[in-house]
Amino acid sequence: MAEIFSVFLRFKNLAVSGQD
């Protein structure tokens, strides 16, 4: 489960950086 969470956080961070 930690793996999925890590990927989710990375994807979310990427999306936020793209919008900023």
ChimeraX attribute file (.defattr): number of C-alpha atoms within 10 A of each C-alpha:
attribute: neighborCount
match mode: 1-to-1
recipient: residues
	/A:1	5
	/A:2	7
	/A:3	8
	/A:4	9
	/A:5	10
	/A:6	11
	/A:7	11
	/A:8	12
	/A:9	12
	/A:10	12
	/A:11	12
	/A:12	12
	/A:13	12
	/A:14	12
	/A:15	11
	/A:16	10
	/A:17	9
	/A:18	8
	/A:19	7
	/A:20	6
